[in-house]
Amino acid sequence: MSARWVLVIMFAGALCHCGTTASSTETTHPDASHASTTRDGSVKTDTSAPHRDARADAGHAAPSHDASARDASRAGSSDATPGCGIRTGMRGRTSRSLTVAGSKRTYLVYLPPSLDPATPVPLVFVFHGFTMSGLGMYDITQYNLLADAEGIAVAFPDGEGGPDSLTAPWNVANAGQTVCGAGEAEIATGDDFAFIDAMKADIANDQCLDAAHEYSTGFSMGGYFSHHIGCYRSDMRAVGPHSGGTIADLSACTTGHMPIIIFHGTTDPIIADGCDDPNAIPVAGFGASATLWAAKNGCKSTYTTITTDGDAGGSGQCYLYDGCPADGQVELCTFNGMGHCWAGGSSAGDAGEGLFGCSSYASATQLEWSFFKKYAW
């Protein structure tokens, strides 16, 4: 049958939530300088090349790769945890585990070997979809390459059942509300917000973190979870949900303005693009998430359209909402003819989840990081 069990029988469920208490005991597989650990714990060297910044080609401001400019922009950010960055031997890609609310949780971390452990740096969480893994998102998104170029830390958590599990990965439960589309069928029950807190505390042992610049993104169920994080976690500076959906009424959210960039393929057979895109066929009982977030953040209902074509011919467009407050920009990027996959994602890697990467389109990884740098810094 293959094709990831025909997208696990066209989802057999779906894709993202939250929590609160944790104890932290980690088991690690450290590696050095650009080396990375495979799932069996062996070490391999990462020699892949970085994506081109599609946002620059689309008329958006590209992120600065100048170290001095980056350091200057972070000057005065003194939100690092006291005593941070004192553990050694945990650079490159490492596999880790924590006990959170009585359950073992696993995740990967990528820390560029060139980072000064004592310098606070931004942190990005990348959440996977149903039946996927943190390793799969590492391979697909190529966030490690961006981390090397930008000097950031990246975490790739595994869902509640562990990597590649048929268990619902993320708790996106909302009292009295359902989420748009198939995601409602795969809601986990654990304390995923506590997991986030525990990961941040663990990573801070290796690298001082800039608490003012923490971001979350995710694909499929991880996209739902990214919406959920944007709704309930004010410690996140911005979010970037990909191919997910959210609740019908964001008035339940406890956050204030939340910069958000949303991604969806126009022919997604798993999660209807109408969950995110106001130009698509509506999903009964739900407004498009871009419209909902624009209203929540105080933007106008109009937007400016920017073409975003990939190097290999995949076409798309981003809708940048007008009149948003400085701390609440909303953007939606859709990809013409793209199914249920990460735009610009790699189809290769250890995790065998390459069908979730659509390399011909503009890179969602680059698009969202450019958005974070421009609107959530």
N, C-alpha and C positions, 0 to 999 in steps of 0.2 A: 504494500500500500504506500509506504514511504511518505515523501513530501510532508515530513513531520506528522505522520499518521493523518494525512490530508488535513493539516492544521488541527490535529487532534479532533477528528470528526467535526470539522468546521466549528471548532471551539469547545464543544462538549461542556462548555462553561465559558469563562471569560477572562478577566484580568485584575486590584488596589485597596488602606486605612491607617489605624492609629493605636495609641496606648500610653503607659506611664510608669514604671519602676524597674530597676535593673541592678543586677550585680555583674561584675565584669571579670571573667577569667578567660584569657585568650590562649588559643593554641595556634602557633604561627609557623609559616614556612618562609623565612626571610630569603631574599635573593639580592644580588648586588647589581650595580650599575646597569641598567637596561636589560637585565635578565628577568625572566618571568617564570613562575612555577606552573606546570601543567596540573591537571586535575589529580594525577597520581602523586604529586609532590615533587616530581623531577623539575629540573630547571631548563628553560629554553631561552634563547636570545631573541628579542624583538627587533627585526630589521625592516619592518614595513615602512612605507613612506607616508608623509602626512597628506591629508586632503587639501585642496586649494580652498581658500575662503570664498564660498559662493556668495556670501553677503556683500563682499566688496564688489563683485561683478554685478550685483543687483542694485547698486547705487546706495547700499547701506554702508555705514562707517565700519571698517574692519577693525578687529581688536588689535591693540598695540602689542607688538612683540618686542618692544624696546624695554630692556630690563630697568634702565634708570627711570624711564617714564612710569613704568609699573610701580617701582618702589616709591617714587614721589607721590603717586596717587594714593598709596597706602600709608604714607607718612602720617603719624598722629593716630593711627588705628591701634589702640592699646587694649583691645579686647581679648588678648591672648590669655589662656588659662595659666595661672601662676605655676611655675615649675614645669612648663610644657617643653616638649622637644628634647627630653633628656635620655630617652631609650635609644639605643643604637642597633644597627643591623637590620632595619626594617625598611629599606629603600627599594625602589622598583615596585614590582607587583608581589604582594604577599597575601596568603590565605589565612583567615582568622576565624575564631569562634568565640562566642560570648554566651553566658547564661542570662536570659532576660525573662523576668516573671516566671522563673522555674523551667523555662524551655531553652534548649540549645539552639542558637542561631548562628549562621555562618555568613561570611561576606569576604570580598576581596577589597584590597586597597591598593591604589597606585600613587606612589610618591616619587616624583622625579629625583633621580640621584643628585642633581645639581642644586636642589633646594637647601638653603641654610635652615636647619631644624629650628633655630631660635627666631626666625623671621615669620610673623603671622601671614598665612596665605589663605586664599579663598578655598572653599570646599564644595564640591558638587556631588550629590547623591544621584545614582542612576539605577532606577528600579525596573526589574524585568517583568515580562508578561507571563501568563498562565503556561505551565509546562516548561518554562525557560529557566535561566540561571544568571547569576551575576557574571560568571565567566562568559556566557553567551553575549551579554550586553557589552562586556569589555571588548570582545572580538568584533561585534557588529558596529558599535558606535565609534570605535577608534579614539575614545576619549583620552587614552594614554598619550597619544601623539599631541593632542591639543594641550594636555597637561605639561608636557615637555616644553612646548613653545611658549606657554603662558605662565608657567610657574605656579600651578595649582595642585591641590590634592583632590583625588576622586575616589569615591566609595561605590562598590557594586554589590549591594546586599542580595542574599538569597531569601526567597519567600519562606513562609512558615513551615512548609513541608520539606525545605531544603532544595538544592538544585534539581531541575528537571522533574519536579514532583507533579503528580496529578491532584495534589491538595491545593485548595485556593491559596494564593500567595500572600495577599495583603488584606487587611481589615479596612474596608471602606464603608462600614455601616454608618447610617445616619438615622437617628431617631425619627420615625414617622415619615421618612422619605426613601424612595428608591433611586437608583442611578440609571441614567439613560442607557438603553441597549443591553447587550449580553452580559455586561459586567455584573449585573445584579445576581447572576447565577453562581458567581465564584467569589463570594465575600468570606474572608477568613475571620477568625475570632480572637486572635492574639493581640498582644500589646505592641503594635508596630511603632508607635510614637516613643515608647520606652526603648525600643531597639535603636531608633535614631539617636536618642540621647546617649545610649551606651556606646554606640559606634563613635560618636564625637569625642566622648571621654577617652576611649581607647586610642584613637588616632592622635589625640593631643599629646599622648606620651611620646610619640615619635616626631611630631611636627606641630609647632605652634600654629593655631588656626585663627583666622581673621573672622570673628563672630559676626561682623557687620556685612560679610560677603559669603553667605551660605545659600546654596541653591539646590533645587530638586528637579529632576526630570525623570521620565519613565515611559515605557512603551506598553501598549495594550493594557493589561491589568495594572502595570506600573504607571500608565497614563492616567487611569482612574485615581491611583494613589497620589499622583502628583497634583491633580485637581483637589483631592481631599486635603493634602498638605497645605495647599494655597488657601484653603477655606479655614483651616483651624490652627496653623502654626505660624505665628508672627515672627518667629526667629529666622524663618526663611526669607531671603531678600527678594526672590522671584522664583517662578516655577515654569516648567516647559513640558506640558503633557503631550504625548504623541499617541494617536490612535486610541484614545480612551473616551471618557464621557464623565458627566457629573450629575449632580442632583438638579431638580427642576426649580428650586427656589434657594438662591444663595443668601437670602436674608438670614438663614440659620448660621452663616459663617461668623466666626469670632474675630477674624483678622480685619484690619482696615484695608486701605488700598494695597493691592498686590499686583505688581507687574507680572504679566503672563504672556507667553508665546505658545500657541497651540498648533499642532500639526495633524494632518489627516489626509489619507489618500482618497481620491474621489470615487474609486471603485472597490473600497474595502468591503469584503464579503462577510467579515466577522463582526465589526463594530460599525454601524451605519454612520456615514459621514455627516448625516443630519444631526448627530449628537453634538457636533462641534460647529458645523458650517451653516450659516443662515441662508446660503445660496443653494443648499441641497434640499432633498425631499425631507420635510420635517418628520420627526419621530413623535408619534401621538403622546401627548401629555408632557412633552419636554420642549423647552426653548433651546436653540443652539447655544452651546457653552460660550462662544465668542460674544454673542449678544448679551448673555447673562453677566459675563465678566465686565463687559463694557459698561453696563448699567450699574453694577456693583461699584466699579471704580470711579464712576462719574464722568465717563467719556460720552461723546456724541454717538449717535447710531450710524453715522456715516464713516467712511474710511477711504484712505488712499491706497490704490492698488499698485504693487511693485512686482514685476516679472522676476521669477527665480528659475532659470533654466540650468540643468545639470550639464556637466562636461560631456556626458555620454548620450545626450538627447532627451532625457526626461524633462518635461516642462511643468511649470507650476507658477503660483502667484501667492504673494503675501498681502494681506489686507491689514494696514496699519490704521487703527481707529483714531479718529480726529478728536481734538479737544480733551484728551486725557490729562489728568493732573500729572505733575512731574514724578510722583511716586506711584503711578498707577497705569502705565501704558499697557494697552492690550493689542496683540497682533495674532492673526490667524494665517497660517500658511497651508495651502492645499496643493496636491500634486496630481496632475491630470493622468488618469488611467492607472494610478498606483493602487495596489491592493493593501493587504495588512502587513506592512513592513516599515522599517526605519528608513526614512528618506536619506539617500546617500550612504547607506550602511554597507559594510563589507559583507560579502557572501562567503568568506573563508574564515577559518579559525578552528581552534581546538574543540569548541563546544558542539559543533555539528548543527548549529541553528542558523545557517547561512540563508535559508529561505526567508528569514525575517529581515534581511538586508536588501534594499533596492538601490544598487549603486549608481544607476543612470541618472538619478535625480540630485538636485542640490542637497548638500549635506545639512541635515537637521542639527547635527552636532555643532557645526560652524555657525549656522543661523542662530541657534539659541545662545551660544556663547557671545556672539556679537550683540544680540539683544540684551543679554545680562550686562555687558560692559557699557552699553549705551544708555540703557533705561533703568538699571538697577544697581548702580555703583555709588 
